[in-house]
Amino acid sequence: MAITDDDLVRQLDSVPLVESPDFREAVMGRVKRGAGSPAGWAPAKSRRYVDRRLAHGLAWAAAVAIVVGIGLSRSPQPRPQNAAATMSQPEISVVQNGDRWLVKANVKGDLEWDQTRLSKVETLSDGTVVLQRRSGASGIAEIRFHVAGGEVFKTSLRVD
């Protein structure tokens, strides 16, 4: 059976806290005795040496902070960018092969055709659409290509 978070919190809160023993005197006594102690404790470095290292470290940190702050304050602010995307003219090729037409575009878009005169046979792996003349169809059929909602290509085919 799973235990809920509330039950777990209640169980942990019900455990009484225990005071930890004070080891400070025992540890400090061994540190003060020095290298001659049986446990092999080395004497602590002088407080003056530790304070000097701490002061040097803090001075270096302050110097780095100042240099970075000055560098950031003097750096030129970013200029607004005026970038525009350009799109190349789409290239559409329409090739007739008997009663079929192969239509291929170099950009992605929507292809529309006169569905009363042409029918889609298949789409090849490279994106080429194969259209075929419907039986008994004659006259002129239009093919249109749209990219991003706008018409970019229109052509007429004679399907007789």
C-alpha positions as CSV (number, residue, x, y, z in Angstrom):
1,M,0.0,0.0,0.0
2,A,1.4,3.4,-1.0
3,I,1.9,6.1,1.6
4,T,0.8,9.6,1.0
5,D,3.0,12.6,1.4
6,D,0.8,13.9,4.3
7,D,1.2,10.6,6.2
8,L,5.0,10.6,5.6
9,V,5.2,14.2,6.9
10,R,3.1,13.3,10.0
11,Q,5.4,10.3,10.7
12,L,8.6,12.4,10.4
13,D,7.2,15.2,12.6
14,S,6.4,12.7,15.3
15,V,10.0,11.5,15.7
16,P,11.6,13.5,18.6
17,L,14.8,15.5,17.9
18,V,18.0,14.4,19.5
19,E,20.7,16.9,20.5
20,S,24.1,16.2,18.8
21,P,27.1,15.6,21.1
22,D,29.6,18.5,21.3
23,F,32.9,17.4,19.7
24,R,34.4,20.8,19.6
25,E,36.7,20.4,22.6
26,A,38.0,17.0,21.6
27,V,38.8,18.1,18.0
28,M,40.3,21.5,19.0
29,G,42.5,19.7,21.6
30,R,43.9,17.5,18.9
31,V,44.5,20.3,16.5
32,K,46.3,22.4,19.1
33,R,48.7,19.6,20.1
34,G,50.4,19.7,16.7
35,A,52.4,17.2,14.7
36,G,53.7,15.4,17.8
37,S,50.4,13.9,18.6
38,P,49.8,10.2,18.1
39,A,47.1,10.7,15.6
40,G,49.4,12.6,13.3
41,W,47.5,15.8,13.2
42,A,49.5,18.7,11.6
43,P,49.4,22.1,13.3
44,A,47.1,24.6,11.7
45,K,48.7,27.3,9.6
46,S,49.0,30.6,11.3
47,R,45.8,32.7,11.3
48,R,47.8,35.6,9.8
49,Y,48.8,33.5,6.7
50,V,45.2,32.3,6.2
51,D,43.9,35.9,6.6
52,R,46.5,37.1,4.0
53,R,45.4,34.5,1.4
54,L,41.8,35.3,2.0
55,A,42.5,39.1,1.5
56,H,44.4,38.4,-1.7
57,G,41.6,36.3,-3.0
58,L,39.0,38.9,-2.2
59,A,41.2,41.6,-3.8
60,W,41.5,39.6,-7.0
61,A,37.8,38.9,-7.1
62,A,37.1,42.7,-6.6
63,A,39.5,43.6,-9.4
64,V,37.9,41.1,-11.8
65,A,34.4,42.4,-10.9
66,I,35.6,46.0,-11.6
67,V,37.2,45.2,-14.9
68,V,34.1,43.2,-16.1
69,G,31.8,46.0,-14.9
70,I,33.8,48.7,-16.8
71,G,33.9,46.5,-19.9
72,L,30.2,46.0,-19.9
73,S,29.4,49.6,-19.3
74,R,31.7,50.8,-22.1
75,S,30.6,48.1,-24.6
76,P,28.4,49.6,-27.4
77,Q,24.7,48.9,-27.1
78,P,23.3,46.5,-29.7
79,R,22.0,48.3,-32.7
80,P,18.6,47.5,-34.0
81,Q,18.8,45.0,-36.9
82,N,16.8,45.5,-40.0
83,A,16.9,42.1,-41.6
84,A,14.6,40.9,-44.3
85,A,14.2,37.5,-45.8
86,T,14.5,37.1,-49.5
87,M,12.9,34.3,-51.4
88,S,14.0,33.1,-54.8
89,Q,11.5,32.9,-57.5
90,P,9.9,29.4,-57.5
91,E,10.8,27.3,-60.5
92,I,8.0,25.1,-61.8
93,S,8.5,22.6,-64.6
94,V,5.7,21.0,-66.5
95,V,6.7,18.2,-68.8
96,Q,4.2,16.3,-71.0
97,N,4.6,12.6,-71.5
98,G,1.8,11.2,-73.7
99,D,-1.5,11.8,-71.8
100,R,0.4,12.6,-68.5
101,W,2.0,15.7,-67.2
102,L,4.8,15.8,-64.7
103,V,4.7,18.9,-62.5
104,K,7.6,19.7,-60.2
105,A,8.4,22.8,-58.1
106,N,11.6,23.8,-56.3
107,V,9.6,25.1,-53.3
108,K,6.8,23.7,-51.1
109,G,3.4,24.9,-52.0
110,D,-0.1,23.9,-53.0
111,L,-0.8,22.7,-56.5
112,E,-4.3,23.1,-58.1
113,W,-5.4,21.8,-61.4
114,D,-8.6,21.6,-63.5
115,Q,-10.1,18.5,-62.0
116,T,-12.7,18.1,-64.7
117,R,-10.0,17.5,-67.3
118,L,-7.0,16.2,-65.2
119,S,-6.7,13.7,-62.4
120,K,-3.8,13.1,-60.0
121,V,-2.1,9.7,-60.6
122,E,0.6,9.8,-57.9
123,T,3.2,11.9,-56.2
124,L,6.8,10.7,-56.7
125,S,9.4,10.7,-54.0
126,D,11.1,13.9,-55.2
127,G,7.8,15.8,-55.0
128,T,6.8,15.5,-58.6
129,V,3.1,15.3,-59.2
130,V,1.9,13.1,-62.0
131,L,-1.4,14.3,-63.6
132,Q,-3.3,12.4,-66.3
133,R,-5.9,13.5,-68.8
134,R,-9.4,12.2,-67.9
135,S,-11.0,10.0,-70.6
136,G,-13.1,12.1,-72.9
137,A,-11.6,15.4,-71.7
138,S,-10.7,18.0,-74.2
139,G,-9.9,21.7,-74.3
140,I,-7.6,23.7,-72.1
141,A,-6.8,22.9,-68.4
142,E,-5.2,25.3,-66.0
143,I,-2.6,24.4,-63.4
144,R,-2.0,26.9,-60.6
145,F,0.7,26.8,-57.9
146,H,0.3,28.7,-54.5
147,V,2.9,29.5,-51.9
148,A,2.0,31.1,-48.6
149,G,-1.5,31.8,-49.8
150,G,-0.5,33.6,-52.9
151,E,-0.5,32.4,-56.5
152,V,3.0,32.3,-57.9
153,F,2.5,30.2,-61.1
154,K,-0.3,29.6,-63.6
155,T,-0.2,27.8,-66.9
156,S,-2.6,26.4,-69.4
157,L,-2.4,23.0,-71.0
158,R,-4.1,21.7,-74.1
159,V,-5.5,18.2,-73.2
160,D,-6.9,17.1,-76.6
